[in-house]
């Protein structure tokens, strides 16, 4: 576990003192990328909210998890010493939807929900142990093993599910991804905006086509898949639940660290078999999101030009 770092002892006007990790500039920078400068006022008002939640739920706040741009995530411990995770976000509806989906899934491949505060939008979950993200793994797990994780999430009945359709999730993702061009106009020379738009149109067509709907994770990236140990296997966290085509959840896991187009094709076929869907459909979803993935890779600069070029090749593929 990381060191807790600087601890703030800020007393709220009408509540207990905040005794937890500092909401530092690194955290603020990550959330500004998603929510803009107005998130600062939300963060300024967060300590008394966290203090109140910690007092009611009898938890001790430990350290900030410096990942993601949607929420503030803290490691903590319950009154009986159990490791847990506390999460809150300016997008309260996202937290409440996440809590509802996690509570509904009956598989061991998601964390247990311990408490939810509907008013503040705070969510307390068990900590996944050892909890190493798939994104930090040296090797790419077999598509069959990852497919079993996705299949477990999709096994729930959907007759009484009240979540947004996948077409709304797709529209949101492409609109959010487009902001990379606004922050970095130079990226247009690396990832042509017209190719990005082509991917958006394809994704919207796929989302709008009639398919047996399943309860989708909606954000099944390698960062959101954690190692739960040998007995438990992979655990999915941070869902953005939606209803739609099962193949949608396969995209990021298939594209991640793809060495070449053949590797991506083989992964798509294996994942399709695991999910019981058409391999060509998985491939089309991957093609639709490849330009977005290329834009994110070019903006971060972490994956190298070769990875960007592979993603562009997939985005240009005949679909």
Helices and strands as residue ranges (DSSP letters): E 7-11, E 17-21, H 25-35, H 39-44, H 46-57, E 60-64, E 72-77, E 83-88, H 92-104, E 113-117, E 122-126, G 134-136, H 143-154, H 166-183, G 185-189, H 193-208, E 214-216, G 222-224, E 225-227, E 234-236, E 242-244, G 246-250, H 251-255, H 261-275, H 279-300, H 304-316
